[in-house]
Amino acid sequence: MAKFRGKYRIESIRAQWWNYGWNGTYFITIYTKNRNHYFGEITNRKMVFSSLGIIADILWHEIPNHSKFVSLGEFVVMPNHIHGILLIDKPDNPTDKGHAPGVDTGHAPGVVYTGHALYIPGKTLFQNIGKNTISSIVGSYKSAVTRHANRLEIENGWQAGFHDHIIRNHAEYNRIENYIIKNPQNWNDDKFNN
C-alpha cells in the first residue's frame, strides 16, 4: 500500500482542523472549466450576463430555499468564476458555545448570534432555514447550474472542486465583502482575467 501513497489520491484543500458543517461565515470561489468565459463579459466595468450567467446568478440566490440554516452574504458572477459569502447558522451547533478548535466562536467578532439568526452590524438579519455542509451546498449549486444549462443546451463546465476561506472576524468580512462588490470594476487587473 505504501507505493500508492499520495499517488492516486488528491489531498483535500479544506482545513483539516475545521468541520465545514459548523456554524460560520465562508468566502467561496468557484471557477469555470479551463476558466472559460461562460458567464458573460465585463463591459464598462460592469458584468453583462450571458444566459448561463443569469442561471448562475438566479440559482445562487435560491440556495437558502434549498439549504437549511444557510443565508447569503455578498455575491458576484464574473465571466469565469463566482465569489460569494455563505453563512451557516444551525441551532445547538458546537461553535455557538465557542468550542470549534482554532476559532473562538462560529461567527466573526462583531457578528451577533441572536439565538436563531445572525446580525451583522449595518446588514440585514439572516434567518435560519436548514442543515448542510459547505461542500454539499456548493456541490448542489454547481449541479443545479449544470442541469439547467444542459436542459437548455447552453455550453457550460465547472472546474473540479472550489476554494473556500473561513471568515474569522468582522474586519476580514468587510474586506472580502468589499472585494466581491468591486470585482467587476477591477476586472482588468484581476488574476482570473485570462
Secondary structure per residue as TSV (DSSP state, phi and psi in degrees):
chain	resnum	aa	ss	phi	psi
A	1	M	-	360.0	-29.7
A	2	A	G	-62.0	-31.6
A	3	K	G	-68.7	-18.5
A	4	F	G	-98.0	-4.7
A	5	R	T	-58.6	123.6
A	6	G	T	74.5	2.2
A	7	K	T	-89.5	-40.8
A	8	Y	S	-115.9	-8.7
A	9	R	-	-107.5	127.8
A	10	I	-	-89.4	124.9
A	11	E	-	-67.0	144.5
A	12	S	-	-67.5	141.6
A	13	I	-	-89.8	-2.5
A	14	R	S	-68.9	151.7
A	15	A	-	-66.2	120.0
A	16	Q	T	-69.7	-20.5
A	17	W	T	-89.3	1.1
A	18	W	-	-123.1	141.3
A	19	N	-	-96.7	115.5
A	20	Y	T	-76.4	9.6
A	21	G	T	-101.1	-6.2
A	22	W	S	-70.9	155.6
A	23	N	S	-58.9	139.7
A	24	G	E	172.6	178.9
A	25	T	E	-120.0	125.0
A	26	Y	E	-125.1	132.0
A	27	F	E	-95.8	120.3
A	28	I	E	-114.8	137.1
A	29	T	E	-129.6	129.1
A	30	I	E	-126.8	129.8
A	31	Y	E	-104.0	152.9
A	32	T	B	-78.1	161.1
A	33	K	G	-61.4	130.7
A	34	N	G	56.7	18.5
A	35	R	G	56.4	32.6
A	36	N	-	-66.8	147.6
A	37	H	-	-84.7	68.2
A	38	Y	-	-77.0	-25.9
A	39	F	S	-91.4	-6.3
A	40	G	E	133.2	-158.1
A	41	E	E	-141.6	159.3
A	42	I	E	-92.8	123.4
A	43	T	E	-127.6	126.5
A	44	N	T	52.5	41.7
A	45	R	T	64.0	23.2
A	46	K	E	-130.2	145.0
A	47	M	E	-76.8	127.6
A	48	V	E	-111.5	110.7
A	49	F	E	-72.6	140.6
A	50	S	-	-83.2	179.0
A	51	S	H	-58.6	-41.4
A	52	L	H	-68.3	-35.4
A	53	G	H	-61.9	-38.6
A	54	I	H	-64.1	-44.1
A	55	I	H	-61.2	-46.2
A	56	A	H	-60.3	-40.4
A	57	D	H	-66.9	-50.3
A	58	I	H	-61.7	-45.7
A	59	L	H	-70.0	-28.5
A	60	W	H	-62.1	-42.9
A	61	H	H	-70.6	-12.6
A	62	E	T	-85.5	-11.7
A	63	I	H	-50.9	-48.2
A	64	P	H	-61.2	-22.6
A	65	N	H	-77.7	-12.9
A	66	H	H	-122.0	-12.8
A	67	S	S	-124.0	110.3
A	68	K	T	-64.1	146.7
A	69	F	T	62.1	23.0
A	70	V	E	-118.7	134.5
A	71	S	E	-132.0	168.9
A	72	L	E	-111.4	140.5
A	73	G	E	-99.2	-151.4
A	74	E	E	-63.0	152.5
A	75	F	E	-152.9	146.4
A	76	V	E	-148.5	140.5
A	77	V	E	-99.6	127.7
A	78	M	-	-112.0	172.4
A	79	P	S	-54.8	-38.0
A	80	N	S	-130.4	15.1
A	81	H	E	-164.7	166.9
A	82	I	E	-126.0	149.6
A	83	H	E	-123.7	137.5
A	84	G	E	-156.6	158.3
A	85	I	E	-111.3	126.1
A	86	L	E	-112.4	137.2
A	87	L	E	-117.5	125.1
A	88	I	E	-105.2	129.6
A	89	D	-	-141.7	78.1
A	90	K	-	-88.3	139.3
A	91	P	T	-67.9	149.9
A	92	D	T	58.9	28.6
A	93	N	-	-80.3	142.1
A	94	P	G	-53.1	-31.8
A	95	T	G	-74.1	-15.4
A	96	D	G	-61.7	-28.6
A	97	K	G	-100.0	8.3
A	98	G	T	76.2	28.6
A	99	H	-	-96.0	-0.1
A	100	A	S	-69.8	131.2
A	101	P	T	-63.8	133.4
A	102	G	T	83.3	-6.2
A	103	V	-	-137.1	132.6
A	104	D	S	-64.4	-42.5
A	105	T	S	-140.1	171.2
A	106	G	S	-78.9	-6.3
A	107	H	S	-123.1	151.9
A	108	A	-	-65.4	142.3
A	109	P	T	-54.6	141.2
A	110	G	T	91.2	-13.5
A	111	V	-	-97.5	121.6
A	112	V	E	-97.6	127.5
A	113	Y	E	-88.5	119.2
A	114	T	-	-99.2	15.4
A	115	G	S	105.0	-48.5
A	116	H	S	-139.0	18.8
A	117	A	E	-161.5	163.9
A	118	L	E	-107.8	140.0
A	119	Y	E	-124.7	121.1
A	120	I	-	-103.3	122.2
A	121	P	T	-49.1	128.6
A	122	G	T	83.0	0.0
A	123	K	S	-117.3	-176.5
A	124	T	-	-87.4	167.9
A	125	L	E	-81.2	126.4
A	126	F	E	-97.1	118.5
A	127	Q	E	-86.3	149.0
A	128	N	-	-72.9	146.6
A	129	I	-	-144.3	-4.7
A	130	G	-	172.5	-160.4
A	131	K	-	-126.9	126.9
A	132	N	-	-167.9	174.1
A	133	T	-	-115.5	163.1
A	134	I	H	-58.7	-43.1
A	135	S	H	-61.5	-42.7
A	136	S	H	-69.6	-35.9
A	137	I	H	-65.1	-49.7
A	138	V	H	-65.2	-42.4
A	139	G	H	-60.5	-42.2
A	140	S	H	-66.0	-39.6
A	141	Y	H	-62.7	-50.6
A	142	K	H	-59.8	-41.7
A	143	S	H	-63.3	-42.7
A	144	A	H	-64.2	-43.5
A	145	V	H	-60.8	-45.9
A	146	T	H	-62.1	-45.0
A	147	R	H	-58.1	-48.0
A	148	H	H	-67.1	-40.5
A	149	A	H	-63.4	-44.9
A	150	N	H	-63.7	-40.1
A	151	R	H	-60.7	-36.1
A	152	L	T	-93.9	4.6
A	153	E	T	57.5	44.5
A	154	I	-	-101.7	130.2
A	155	E	-	-60.0	135.5
A	156	N	-	-158.6	172.3
A	157	G	-	168.4	144.8
A	158	W	B	-114.5	147.6
A	159	Q	-	-69.7	146.1
A	160	A	S	-62.3	141.9
A	161	G	S	73.5	-163.5
A	162	F	-	-164.4	168.4
A	163	H	E	-108.3	142.2
A	164	D	E	-135.7	158.6
A	165	H	E	-143.5	127.6
A	166	I	E	-79.9	117.9
A	167	I	E	-80.8	123.9
A	168	R	-	-107.4	-11.8
A	169	N	S	-155.7	169.3
A	170	H	H	-65.6	-38.9
A	171	A	H	-61.8	-41.7
A	172	E	H	-65.5	-40.9
A	173	Y	H	-58.6	-47.7
A	174	N	H	-62.0	-41.3
A	175	R	H	-63.3	-45.5
A	176	I	H	-69.0	-41.7
A	177	E	H	-59.1	-44.3
A	178	N	H	-63.1	-41.5
A	179	Y	H	-59.2	-45.6
A	180	I	H	-62.8	-47.8
A	181	I	H	-59.7	-41.8
A	182	K	H	-88.8	0.2
A	183	N	T	-54.8	-46.9
A	184	P	T	-62.2	-38.3
A	185	Q	T	-65.7	-29.8
A	186	N	T	-99.8	15.1
A	187	W	G	-57.1	-38.7
A	188	N	G	-60.1	-28.2
A	189	D	G	-101.9	4.4
A	190	D	-	-74.2	134.8
A	191	K	T	-66.7	-17.4
A	192	F	T	-93.3	1.9
A	193	N	-	-83.8	94.5
A	194	N	-	-100.4	360.0
